[in-house]
Amino acid sequence: MTASAIPGESIDLQIADLLGEVQFPTNKDALVDAAREAGASNEVLSMLDGLPEQDYADVGSVTRLVSGNYGPGLSG
């Protein structure tokens, strides 16, 4: 079962699961590519693709931005 197939799992957890193998620091394009290879849903890919073009130090820096951009309705 892929991380994105777990019903009710928050977006933050899906992203953390999908990016667990990513070598940080990394950039947005590498995050999107890694999530796509891991089988991320279109919703998650769209969120990651909407992130600013910058380097990310760790998974937490990615999920904080996603939570901030998409609000509690998707992170809870």
Secondary structure as a PSIPRED ss2 file (coil, helix, strand):
# PSIPRED VFORMAT (PSIPRED V4.0)

   1 M C   1.000  0.000  0.000
   2 T C   1.000  0.000  0.000
   3 A H   0.000  1.000  0.000
   4 S H   0.000  1.000  0.000
   5 A H   0.000  1.000  0.000
   6 I C   1.000  0.000  0.000
   7 P C   1.000  0.000  0.000
   8 G C   1.000  0.000  0.000
   9 E C   1.000  0.000  0.000
  10 S C   1.000  0.000  0.000
  11 I H   0.000  1.000  0.000
  12 D H   0.000  1.000  0.000
  13 L H   0.000  1.000  0.000
  14 Q H   0.000  1.000  0.000
  15 I H   0.000  1.000  0.000
  16 A H   0.000  1.000  0.000
  17 D H   0.000  1.000  0.000
  18 L H   0.000  1.000  0.000
  19 L C   1.000  0.000  0.000
  20 G C   1.000  0.000  0.000
  21 E C   1.000  0.000  0.000
  22 V C   1.000  0.000  0.000
  23 Q C   1.000  0.000  0.000
  24 F C   1.000  0.000  0.000
  25 P C   1.000  0.000  0.000
  26 T E   0.000  0.000  1.000
  27 N E   0.000  0.000  1.000
  28 K H   0.000  1.000  0.000
  29 D H   0.000  1.000  0.000
  30 A H   0.000  1.000  0.000
  31 L H   0.000  1.000  0.000
  32 V H   0.000  1.000  0.000
  33 D H   0.000  1.000  0.000
  34 A H   0.000  1.000  0.000
  35 A H   0.000  1.000  0.000
  36 R H   0.000  1.000  0.000
  37 E H   0.000  1.000  0.000
  38 A C   1.000  0.000  0.000
  39 G C   1.000  0.000  0.000
  40 A C   1.000  0.000  0.000
  41 S C   1.000  0.000  0.000
  42 N H   0.000  1.000  0.000
  43 E H   0.000  1.000  0.000
  44 V H   0.000  1.000  0.000
  45 L H   0.000  1.000  0.000
  46 S H   0.000  1.000  0.000
  47 M H   0.000  1.000  0.000
  48 L H   0.000  1.000  0.000
  49 D H   0.000  1.000  0.000
  50 G C   1.000  0.000  0.000
  51 L C   1.000  0.000  0.000
  52 P C   1.000  0.000  0.000
  53 E C   1.000  0.000  0.000
  54 Q C   1.000  0.000  0.000
  55 D E   0.000  0.000  1.000
  56 Y E   0.000  0.000  1.000
  57 A C   1.000  0.000  0.000
  58 D C   1.000  0.000  0.000
  59 V H   0.000  1.000  0.000
  60 G H   0.000  1.000  0.000
  61 S H   0.000  1.000  0.000
  62 V H   0.000  1.000  0.000
  63 T H   0.000  1.000  0.000
  64 R H   0.000  1.000  0.000
  65 L H   0.000  1.000  0.000
  66 V H   0.000  1.000  0.000
  67 S H   0.000  1.000  0.000
  68 G H   0.000  1.000  0.000
  69 N H   0.000  1.000  0.000
  70 Y H   0.000  1.000  0.000
  71 G C   1.000  0.000  0.000
  72 P H   0.000  1.000  0.000
  73 G H   0.000  1.000  0.000
  74 L H   0.000  1.000  0.000
  75 S H   0.000  1.000  0.000
  76 G C   1.000  0.000  0.000
